[in-house]
Amino acid sequence: MAEAQKRLSQTTLKRRQRFHPKRDVRPAVLAKANRLVISIAAFIGLSFLAVLILQAVLG
């Protein structure tokens, strides 16, 4: 019984995907893309806040 549960849990759990150099994007490229997305999102958010503050001051 314990053996069946052990086997079942190992097959149902998703294994950690290993990096495959020919198929996958390099982790450094993913990290750079993530930083770019975060910086763009921060810029858009700060621009939105700046517009709101400017409208509150002027209007």
Buried (B, 14 or more C-beta within 10 A) or exposed (E): EEEEEEEEEEEEEEEEEEEEEEEEEEEEEEEEEEEEEEEEEEEEEEEEEEEEEEEEEEE
